């Protein structure tokens, strides 16, 4: 599967692209993709997984995230609740350099964007504070949307406890390797429950196993097996939260064959054993 380079179309009369989605009208982008525009995503409620570059983590009770340009990621939406709303705002570099830069009043916003080149995740407090602003965007005219957006940007720039979405010691993904890395992410997303071997993926990419492992490590600053194990553990957490299967069933559904290895990896990535995790869910 080829990586998706999303083309963002901005109307000449607009500085932003703003879309709102519900449970029945989710964003059409279903694969790993990237685009040169900045992106802000607000998700009202529900649980899901954040996947940006090779970073994987869960979110609970909605999400507010800011992404820099050309950051490969999976869609963030979920179908947990009927009343969930996802709002996506996209804007390009010229909005920053040709518009905001001319107003000294926007210095804090420019500083925030410059200090978050890859993006960041905002705390629940900020998401809740801006919830009404995001939700009313769909009913505003173009001028109201722009003013509302500046209000949102301002509060994102001054938000406390926002944190980088990708750790600072991660490398920039080599754009020449991106098509191959995107294929790897897509393959794992579709086949994590099955047996996955490095040599199988390497063959699909036209590489030797050693070349594939070096390429993945160079592009993401982590080994393929580390990425795969973390991905599977996040999926196991989802199963446990749905309370529909036992530990033994979950480990096989997530691609593990050895219970002891599964427990070891689960503790490594969550800090607790599977049984403790289930108990803490209540």
TORMAR-53468 format. One record per residue (C-alpha): residue number from 0; chain; x negated, y, z. Coordinates in pm, 1 decimal. Layout:
! residues N
[NUM, A, [X, Y, Z]]
...
This chain:
! residues 282
[0, A, [0.0, 0.0, 0.0]]
[1, A, [-142.3, 337.1, -100.2]]
[2, A, [-163.9, 613.4, 160.6]]
[3, A, [101.1, 878.6, 132.5]]
[4, A, [-18.0, 1233.0, 75.8]]
[5, A, [294.0, 1426.8, 158.4]]
[6, A, [358.6, 1724.4, -65.3]]
[7, A, [516.4, 2007.5, 133.6]]
[8, A, [723.7, 2241.6, -81.1]]
[9, A, [776.9, 2590.7, 56.2]]
[10, A, [1028.3, 2813.2, -110.9]]
[11, A, [891.0, 3147.9, -225.6]]
[12, A, [1137.8, 3326.3, -0.6]]
[13, A, [1024.9, 3135.2, 309.8]]
[14, A, [706.5, 3118.2, 518.1]]
[15, A, [800.4, 2787.8, 681.2]]
[16, A, [957.0, 2454.4, 610.9]]
[17, A, [1196.2, 2357.4, 889.7]]
[18, A, [1394.5, 2034.0, 891.3]]
[19, A, [1622.3, 1882.6, 1155.1]]
[20, A, [1700.6, 1511.8, 1170.6]]
[21, A, [1943.9, 1302.4, 1372.3]]
[22, A, [1977.4, 930.6, 1442.9]]
[23, A, [2153.3, 886.5, 1109.6]]
[24, A, [1926.5, 1112.3, 904.3]]
[25, A, [1571.3, 1027.0, 1003.2]]
[26, A, [1274.2, 1174.7, 823.4]]
[27, A, [1216.4, 981.5, 498.0]]
[28, A, [841.2, 952.8, 554.3]]
[29, A, [793.6, 598.0, 684.8]]
[30, A, [422.9, 529.7, 629.4]]
[31, A, [89.5, 668.1, 730.9]]
[32, A, [62.1, 1005.5, 568.2]]
[33, A, [-113.5, 1338.5, 586.8]]
[34, A, [-75.5, 1687.4, 445.1]]
[35, A, [-278.2, 2010.3, 448.6]]
[36, A, [-11.8, 2194.9, 645.7]]
[37, A, [11.5, 2244.7, 1020.2]]
[38, A, [303.8, 2060.6, 1179.6]]
[39, A, [507.0, 2097.0, 1497.6]]
[40, A, [741.7, 1812.4, 1591.4]]
[41, A, [1007.7, 1833.4, 1861.5]]
[42, A, [1197.0, 1517.4, 1961.5]]
[43, A, [1479.3, 1574.7, 2207.2]]
[44, A, [1481.3, 1236.5, 2383.5]]
[45, A, [1406.0, 866.7, 2356.2]]
[46, A, [1085.5, 663.7, 2358.5]]
[47, A, [831.1, 600.6, 2086.2]]
[48, A, [468.7, 575.0, 1985.2]]
[49, A, [230.2, 852.4, 1885.1]]
[50, A, [-22.0, 738.5, 1623.4]]
[51, A, [-263.1, 1004.4, 1498.3]]
[52, A, [-588.2, 892.8, 1334.6]]
[53, A, [-675.6, 583.3, 1539.0]]
[54, A, [-532.2, 723.9, 1862.0]]
[55, A, [-225.2, 540.3, 1994.2]]
[56, A, [-10.3, 628.1, 2293.9]]
[57, A, [349.3, 610.5, 2405.2]]
[58, A, [586.5, 893.9, 2474.7]]
[59, A, [893.5, 880.9, 2695.0]]
[60, A, [1197.0, 1109.4, 2706.3]]
[61, A, [1111.1, 1293.9, 2387.3]]
[62, A, [804.7, 1463.9, 2249.2]]
[63, A, [657.7, 1801.5, 2158.9]]
[64, A, [343.4, 1777.4, 1948.0]]
[65, A, [132.6, 2011.1, 1734.1]]
[66, A, [-81.3, 1869.3, 1451.1]]
[67, A, [-360.6, 2033.6, 1257.5]]
[68, A, [-404.6, 1997.3, 879.8]]
[69, A, [-493.6, 1663.6, 719.9]]
[70, A, [-435.8, 1455.4, 1031.0]]
[71, A, [-318.9, 1106.0, 923.6]]
[72, A, [-22.2, 1002.0, 1136.0]]
[73, A, [288.8, 790.0, 1152.6]]
[74, A, [636.0, 941.8, 1196.0]]
[75, A, [723.9, 1004.0, 1559.9]]
[76, A, [1104.1, 970.1, 1559.7]]
[77, A, [1313.4, 705.9, 1733.5]]
[78, A, [1670.0, 575.7, 1737.2]]
[79, A, [1712.7, 530.3, 2111.1]]
[80, A, [2003.7, 771.1, 2162.8]]
[81, A, [2295.9, 887.8, 1953.8]]
[82, A, [2234.6, 1251.9, 2045.0]]
[83, A, [1863.6, 1253.6, 1962.0]]
[84, A, [1740.0, 1534.0, 1736.8]]
[85, A, [1402.1, 1564.3, 1567.0]]
[86, A, [1289.2, 1906.5, 1443.9]]
[87, A, [987.0, 1934.0, 1213.6]]
[88, A, [822.3, 2268.6, 1136.7]]
[89, A, [544.7, 2290.4, 877.3]]
[90, A, [337.8, 2590.9, 770.9]]
[91, A, [19.1, 2634.5, 572.5]]
[92, A, [-318.5, 2796.0, 630.0]]
[93, A, [-219.8, 3112.0, 445.6]]
[94, A, [46.9, 3179.3, 708.6]]
[95, A, [-236.1, 3203.9, 959.7]]
[96, A, [-495.7, 3385.4, 751.0]]
[97, A, [-273.3, 3615.8, 547.9]]
[98, A, [4.5, 3694.5, 795.0]]
[99, A, [-66.7, 3638.2, 1164.2]]
[100, A, [-426.2, 3751.8, 1138.6]]
[101, A, [-321.9, 4106.8, 1055.0]]
[102, A, [-138.9, 4154.1, 1384.6]]
[103, A, [-353.5, 4193.6, 1697.0]]
[104, A, [-49.3, 4104.9, 1905.8]]
[105, A, [-79.2, 3748.7, 1778.9]]
[106, A, [-435.8, 3700.7, 1899.4]]
[107, A, [-339.6, 3440.2, 2161.4]]
[108, A, [-157.1, 3237.3, 1897.0]]
[109, A, [-455.9, 3248.1, 1660.9]]
[110, A, [-687.0, 3150.0, 1944.1]]
[111, A, [-461.9, 2855.8, 2033.9]]
[112, A, [-458.8, 2730.3, 1674.7]]
[113, A, [-835.3, 2769.3, 1636.5]]
[114, A, [-901.7, 2582.0, 1961.2]]
[115, A, [-668.8, 2296.2, 1862.2]]
[116, A, [-799.5, 2197.6, 1516.7]]
[117, A, [-663.4, 1844.1, 1540.9]]
[118, A, [-358.8, 1913.9, 1752.6]]
[119, A, [-221.9, 1860.1, 2100.3]]
[120, A, [68.7, 1720.6, 2300.6]]
[121, A, [268.1, 1944.3, 2532.6]]
[122, A, [400.7, 1859.0, 2878.6]]
[123, A, [765.8, 1789.3, 2953.8]]
[124, A, [802.2, 2132.6, 3110.6]]
[125, A, [714.8, 2308.3, 2783.8]]
[126, A, [936.3, 2076.5, 2577.9]]
[127, A, [1236.4, 2144.1, 2798.5]]
[128, A, [1173.4, 2518.7, 2806.4]]
[129, A, [1171.3, 2535.3, 2425.3]]
[130, A, [1445.5, 2277.9, 2366.0]]
[131, A, [1720.4, 2532.4, 2295.9]]
[132, A, [1493.9, 2725.7, 2060.0]]
[133, A, [1426.2, 2415.5, 1849.8]]
[134, A, [1788.0, 2298.9, 1849.5]]
[135, A, [1931.9, 2628.2, 1725.6]]
[136, A, [1694.7, 2651.9, 1426.4]]
[137, A, [1934.0, 2452.9, 1206.4]]
[138, A, [2204.4, 2718.8, 1245.7]]
[139, A, [1990.0, 3028.4, 1195.3]]
[140, A, [1926.7, 3236.8, 887.0]]
[141, A, [1574.0, 3283.9, 750.6]]
[142, A, [1492.7, 3594.7, 954.4]]
[143, A, [1624.0, 3441.5, 1275.3]]
[144, A, [1424.0, 3125.2, 1208.5]]
[145, A, [1101.5, 3318.6, 1161.1]]
[146, A, [1152.1, 3521.4, 1480.0]]
[147, A, [1244.3, 3206.9, 1670.0]]
[148, A, [936.8, 3031.3, 1534.6]]
[149, A, [710.5, 3310.5, 1658.1]]
[150, A, [872.7, 3279.3, 1998.9]]
[151, A, [800.3, 2904.9, 1994.1]]
[152, A, [439.7, 2956.9, 1880.9]]
[153, A, [382.9, 3211.4, 2156.3]]
[154, A, [501.5, 2975.0, 2427.2]]
[155, A, [299.8, 2688.2, 2283.2]]
[156, A, [-10.9, 2907.1, 2296.4]]
[157, A, [36.5, 2990.6, 2664.9]]
[158, A, [158.7, 2646.5, 2772.7]]
[159, A, [-24.8, 2495.1, 3068.5]]
[160, A, [-150.7, 2136.8, 3068.5]]
[161, A, [-135.7, 2082.2, 2694.2]]
[162, A, [-389.6, 1820.2, 2595.1]]
[163, A, [-571.1, 1720.2, 2275.3]]
[164, A, [-401.3, 1446.3, 2077.6]]
[165, A, [-739.0, 1305.4, 1968.6]]
[166, A, [-1026.2, 1281.0, 2213.8]]
[167, A, [-1312.1, 1518.7, 2146.0]]
[168, A, [-1560.9, 1236.8, 2096.8]]
[169, A, [-1366.5, 1102.9, 1802.3]]
[170, A, [-1522.1, 1161.1, 1461.9]]
[171, A, [-1357.5, 1338.4, 1175.5]]
[172, A, [-1209.6, 1075.4, 946.9]]
[173, A, [-1415.6, 1058.9, 629.8]]
[174, A, [-1170.2, 1170.1, 362.9]]
[175, A, [-1334.3, 935.1, 110.8]]
[176, A, [-1255.2, 644.7, 346.4]]
[177, A, [-903.7, 767.7, 423.7]]
[178, A, [-723.4, 564.5, 152.7]]
[179, A, [-876.1, 246.2, 292.2]]
[180, A, [-813.6, 340.9, 655.5]]
[181, A, [-450.8, 422.0, 572.0]]
[182, A, [-409.7, 79.6, 412.7]]
[183, A, [-546.5, -79.1, 729.2]]
[184, A, [-302.5, 113.6, 949.8]]
[185, A, [-11.3, 20.6, 725.4]]
[186, A, [-112.4, -346.1, 725.4]]
[187, A, [-136.5, -359.0, 1105.2]]
[188, A, [196.1, -179.8, 1145.3]]
[189, A, [368.4, -438.5, 925.9]]
[190, A, [185.9, -753.0, 1039.8]]
[191, A, [84.4, -703.7, 1404.1]]
[192, A, [296.9, -1002.9, 1510.9]]
[193, A, [103.8, -1232.1, 1276.6]]
[194, A, [-254.2, -1352.6, 1280.4]]
[195, A, [-476.3, -1070.7, 1155.1]]
[196, A, [-838.4, -1128.2, 1061.7]]
[197, A, [-1095.7, -868.5, 958.9]]
[198, A, [-1198.2, -1080.3, 661.1]]
[199, A, [-842.0, -1081.5, 526.0]]
[200, A, [-815.0, -702.3, 534.0]]
[201, A, [-1169.5, -663.9, 402.2]]
[202, A, [-1081.8, -879.2, 101.7]]
[203, A, [-775.2, -665.6, 26.6]]
[204, A, [-996.4, -356.2, 34.8]]
[205, A, [-1261.3, -511.1, -186.7]]
[206, A, [-1520.5, -511.1, 93.3]]
[207, A, [-1724.1, -768.2, 277.5]]
[208, A, [-1622.3, -825.9, 638.5]]
[209, A, [-1932.6, -648.7, 769.1]]
[210, A, [-1880.0, -352.2, 535.0]]
[211, A, [-1517.5, -321.1, 644.7]]
[212, A, [-1609.7, -324.0, 1014.4]]
[213, A, [-1877.9, -59.8, 959.3]]
[214, A, [-1642.9, 155.8, 753.9]]
[215, A, [-1366.0, 138.3, 1015.6]]
[216, A, [-1602.4, 217.2, 1303.0]]
[217, A, [-1762.8, 505.5, 1112.1]]
[218, A, [-1426.5, 657.7, 1019.6]]
[219, A, [-1248.4, 616.4, 1353.9]]
[220, A, [-1528.3, 585.7, 1611.8]]
[221, A, [-1384.3, 258.8, 1740.8]]
[222, A, [-1394.0, -106.2, 1639.6]]
[223, A, [-1109.4, -261.5, 1444.2]]
[224, A, [-1039.3, -520.6, 1714.6]]
[225, A, [-1013.6, -244.3, 1975.0]]
[226, A, [-758.4, -59.5, 1760.8]]
[227, A, [-561.9, -379.6, 1692.7]]
[228, A, [-546.5, -483.4, 2057.5]]
[229, A, [-429.1, -140.5, 2170.9]]
[230, A, [-163.1, -130.9, 1899.9]]
[231, A, [-31.4, -472.3, 2004.9]]
[232, A, [-26.0, -378.2, 2372.9]]
[233, A, [183.9, -68.3, 2293.9]]
[234, A, [427.7, -293.9, 2110.4]]
[235, A, [435.8, -528.5, 2410.3]]
[236, A, [527.8, -234.9, 2634.0]]
[237, A, [820.7, -159.1, 2402.3]]
[238, A, [945.0, -516.8, 2433.3]]
[239, A, [922.0, -507.1, 2811.9]]
[240, A, [1109.7, -177.9, 2825.2]]
[241, A, [1390.3, -333.6, 2620.7]]
[242, A, [1407.0, -610.0, 2885.1]]
[243, A, [1504.8, -866.8, 2625.2]]
[244, A, [1214.6, -1111.5, 2640.9]]
[245, A, [979.3, -1284.0, 2886.8]]
[246, A, [604.3, -1230.1, 2912.2]]
[247, A, [532.4, -1554.8, 2728.4]]
[248, A, [766.2, -1456.2, 2444.7]]
[249, A, [631.4, -1103.8, 2420.9]]
[250, A, [267.7, -1200.1, 2393.1]]
[251, A, [340.4, -1423.3, 2092.8]]
[252, A, [571.8, -1164.8, 1933.7]]
[253, A, [286.3, -915.5, 1949.8]]
[254, A, [25.6, -1139.6, 1788.8]]
[255, A, [-150.6, -1282.3, 2095.6]]
[256, A, [-206.0, -1656.8, 2132.6]]
[257, A, [-398.7, -1669.9, 2460.6]]
[258, A, [-200.4, -1565.2, 2772.4]]
[259, A, [-514.1, -1486.9, 2972.7]]
[260, A, [-655.2, -1269.3, 2694.3]]
[261, A, [-320.6, -1090.9, 2662.2]]
[262, A, [-312.5, -1017.9, 3036.6]]
[263, A, [-671.5, -894.2, 3025.8]]
[264, A, [-598.0, -657.3, 2738.0]]
[265, A, [-270.9, -542.9, 2893.1]]
[266, A, [-445.5, -451.5, 3218.5]]
[267, A, [-724.7, -278.9, 3025.2]]
[268, A, [-484.5, -51.0, 2839.1]]
[269, A, [-217.0, 5.4, 3104.8]]
[270, A, [-405.7, -37.5, 3431.2]]
[271, A, [-166.5, -304.7, 3560.4]]
[272, A, [-72.1, -665.7, 3486.7]]
[273, A, [231.0, -746.2, 3267.7]]
[274, A, [430.0, -868.6, 3568.3]]
[275, A, [352.5, -552.4, 3766.7]]
[276, A, [446.2, -338.9, 3467.3]]
[277, A, [785.1, -512.1, 3442.5]]
[278, A, [849.6, -468.2, 3815.1]]
[279, A, [768.6, -96.4, 3793.4]]
[280, A, [1025.3, -59.9, 3515.2]]
[281, A, [1289.5, -156.8, 3768.2]]
